[in-house]
């Protein structure tokens, strides 16, 4: 048995067809598949769920910020470690110099030299080098006392420059 009515398959004719089960399936299919259908009695609305999703660029920016912060912390810690190492090295050098002075005083200074050292003004020596220089100036005479006999017996060697002869 043929159904009577409009059998056109155009989307605009859908609402004019008889309401059969297959017709309602086609009608729903047309509403889903053809969002611009001319049937305006039921607007075709697709709901979209929007979530707060970070893009990969946002994540990269956030990671870069965290890395930069960590690098600053590491640099600060490196500076502190280097500063502490420097402090320890300076302390070790100072301690070794103090040890040199103590050993020098205990083992080497006797009589006049010991008296000279103990009679020095407090904090008058700033470094081991200064102590060495003052000690040598005070007690080590680089000038040799030459007798008249030694001078008369000294002769210039063959090929010896005059300055070397005089200094000798």
C-alpha positions in Angstrom: 0.0 0.0 0.0 1.3 3.3 -1.0 1.3 6.2 1.3 -0.3 9.2 0.0 1.2 12.5 0.2 4.3 14.3 -0.9 7.1 11.8 -1.6 9.7 14.5 -2.6 13.1 13.9 -1.0 14.1 17.6 -0.9 15.0 18.8 2.6 12.4 21.6 2.4 9.7 19.0 1.9 10.5 16.9 5.0 8.0 18.6 7.2 5.2 18.0 4.7 5.6 14.2 4.6 3.4 11.9 6.7 4.8 11.1 10.1 5.9 7.4 9.9 8.7 5.7 11.8 11.1 5.8 8.9 10.1 9.4 8.2 11.0 10.4 11.8 14.3 8.7 11.5 15.1 10.5 8.3 13.9 13.7 9.9 16.3 13.3 12.9 19.1 12.3 10.6 18.5 15.4 8.5 18.5 17.6 11.6 21.8 16.2 12.8 23.5 16.0 9.4 22.1 19.2 7.9 22.4 22.0 10.4 21.2 24.6 7.9 17.9 22.9 7.1 15.0 25.1 6.6 13.0 23.6 9.4 13.1 26.4 11.9 10.6 25.0 14.3 13.4 23.3 16.2 16.7 25.1 16.0 19.7 22.9 15.5 22.0 23.8 18.4 25.2 21.9 19.1 26.4 22.3 22.6 30.1 22.7 22.9 31.9 22.0 26.2 34.6 24.5 26.9 37.2 23.6 29.5 40.1 25.5 30.8 42.8 23.8 28.8 46.4 25.2 28.8 47.9 25.3 25.4 51.4 23.8 24.9 52.7 27.4 24.5 51.3 28.3 27.9 53.0 25.2 29.4 56.3 26.0 27.7 56.1 29.6 29.0 55.4 28.4 32.5 58.3 25.8 32.3 60.7 28.5 31.1 59.7 30.7 34.0 60.4 27.8 36.4 63.7 27.0 34.8 64.8 30.6 35.0 63.9 30.8 38.6 65.8 27.6 39.3 68.8 28.9 37.4 68.8 32.0 39.5 68.7 29.9 42.7 71.6 27.7 41.4 73.7 30.8 40.5 73.1 32.3 43.9 74.1 29.0 45.5 77.2 28.8 43.3 78.2 32.3 44.4 77.7 31.4 48.0 79.7 28.2 47.6 82.5 30.0 45.8 82.5 32.7 48.5 82.8 30.0 51.2 85.6 28.2 49.4 87.5 31.5 49.0 87.0 32.3 52.7 88.3 28.8 53.7 91.3 29.2 51.4 92.1 32.6 52.8 91.7 31.2 56.3 94.0 28.2 55.5 96.6 30.6 54.0 96.4 32.8 57.1 96.6 29.8 59.4 99.6 28.4 57.5 101.3 31.8 57.7 100.6 31.9 61.4 102.1 28.4 61.7 105.2 29.6 59.8 105.6 32.5 62.3 105.1 30.2 65.3 107.6 27.7 64.0 110.1 30.5 63.1 109.8 32.0 66.6 110.1 28.6 68.5 112.8 27.0 66.5 115.0 29.7 65.0 114.9 32.8 67.3 117.4 32.8 70.1 119.0 35.5 72.2 119.1 38.8 70.2 116.7 37.7 67.5 114.2 36.5 70.1 114.5 39.7 72.1 113.9 41.7 68.9 110.8 39.7 68.0 109.3 39.9 71.5 109.9 43.6 71.8 108.1 44.5 68.6 105.0 46.6 68.8 101.8 44.6 68.6 100.3 44.4 65.1 103.3 46.1 63.6 103.8 43.2 61.1 101.1 42.6 58.6 102.4 39.7 56.6 105.0 36.9 56.6 106.8 38.8 53.8 107.1 41.9 56.0 108.4 39.9 58.9 111.0 38.3 56.7 112.1 41.6 55.2 112.4 43.3 58.6 114.3 40.3 60.1 116.8 40.2 57.2 117.3 44.0 57.3 117.9 43.8 61.1 120.1 40.7 61.3 121.5 39.7 57.9 124.2 42.0 56.6 124.6 41.6 52.9 127.7 43.7 53.0 130.9 41.8 53.5 133.7 43.4 55.4 136.8 43.1 53.2 140.3 43.5 54.6 143.0 45.5 52.9 145.0 42.4 52.3 142.1 40.7 50.4 141.6 43.8 48.2 145.3 44.0 47.2 145.4 40.3 46.4 142.2 40.4 44.2 143.1 40.5 40.5 140.9 40.8 37.4 140.5 37.5 35.5 141.1 37.2 31.8 138.0 38.1 29.9 136.2 39.2 33.0 134.2 42.4 32.6 135.3 45.3 34.9 131.9 45.5 36.6 132.1 41.8 37.6 135.6 42.4 38.9 134.5 45.3 41.0 131.5 43.5 42.4 133.5 40.5 43.3 
